[in-house]
Amino acid sequence: MSEVILELADPLLDGDITNPKDVDFIVPLTIAAWNKGMFSEEQQAAMENEIIDTLVPPDGDAEQVGTIIQALDIVDERRKRLFPYLRRFVLDYDLQVYEGRVALNILSKSMSSNR
């Protein structure tokens, strides 16, 4: 799953993992987008709102919200195209960014196909 998440995050990072602040924001966002995709459309809408509320401060503007939504859409499109049959929910992760290297360890569980 670590490789999957990093592959999905790649276009958001523009292939650049040298900035720890960017990686520390984009990888969790990618994980949130991945997990959102494991649920029904109705549940996904509520999850998207929760993600936005968590990431955008109360005084945030529409541009910030739009950027988050665009990133979620990019990850979801790539998830559907690259990993259409992989159904695992990310429970936890450990992310280390140091000297241009990323170490990502993910704890996940299989999802039933009826969700």
Secondary structure, DSSP 8 states (H G I E B T S, - for coil): -HHHHHHHHHHHHTT----HHHHHHHHHHHHHHHHHTTS-HHHHHHHHHHHHHHHS-TT--HHHHHHHHHHHHHHHHHHHHH-TT--EEEEEEEEEEETTEEEEEEEEEE--TT-
